[in-house]
Amino acid sequence: MEFVNPEGLRLDGRRPLEMRQLRAQIGAVAKADGSAVFEMGNTKVIAAVYGPREVQNRSQQINDQALVRCEYSMANFSTGDRRRKPKGDRRSTEISLVIRQTMEACILTHLMPRSQIDIYVQVLQADGGTRSACINAATLALADAGIPMRDLVTSCSAGFLNTTPLLDLNYVEDSAGGPDVTVGILPKLDKVTLLQMDAKLPIDTFENVMQLAVEGCKAIANYIREVLLENTKQLEYRRGL
């Protein structure tokens, strides 16, 4: 199958190094301490954050830092697939763990000892890159909740199909079976917090694909900062500052 046509365009009309359109909305869940909807093309994710609050299960309490918990799920209507996915299946458990570990790398947990932060992420619409979209939505929700962080953590994927590096894969490209790399970074600190790869790549190709994903992460970080700045301006306006 041809993923880039002779004119240099992908199946959805993008250039190989072009990202999908980003959209975000803060404060989507009124009862949560922080929440956000994040869209990457046709992939749409909602995240809600509760906390820091008292630890519900005292045996899990950590004396010198906050306990971070994460729950990932996919809405039954998020894909065209009609089969019901059981709650707590292996993939959901793995992605919950990936998101939790990625967020723990940026949250200043030592400032909130003996407390608990819950992150709930749900995929409303899936079209590839759900893992990255979940991390980006969770970052926005944590910022909305006012939880102290070392830096924003942003995520993006890149792949290598038919000898062409592609940024921000959609579902068709993701399902093609080629190597793809999902990266999460702390852009200001220039640190990688997440690196997942689905297939083997020669080292020089891997470096190119990873660098492409990192550039995508930086572009998303700039967009998230703009969203947060705009949200702050609106809050100031409402309060008459």
Secondary structure, 3 states (H helix, E strand, C coil): CCCECCCCCECCCCCCCCCCCEEEEECCCCCCCEEEEEEECCEEEEEEEEEEEECCCHHHCCCCCCEEEEEEEECCCCCCCCCCCCCCCHHHHHHHHHHHHHHHCCECHHHCCCEEEEEEEEEEECCCCHHHHHHHHHHHHHHHCCCCECCCCEEEEEEEECCEEEECCCHHHHCCCCCEEEEEEECCCCEEEEEEECCCCCHHHHHHHHHHHHHHHHHHHHHHHHHHHHHHHHHHHHCCC
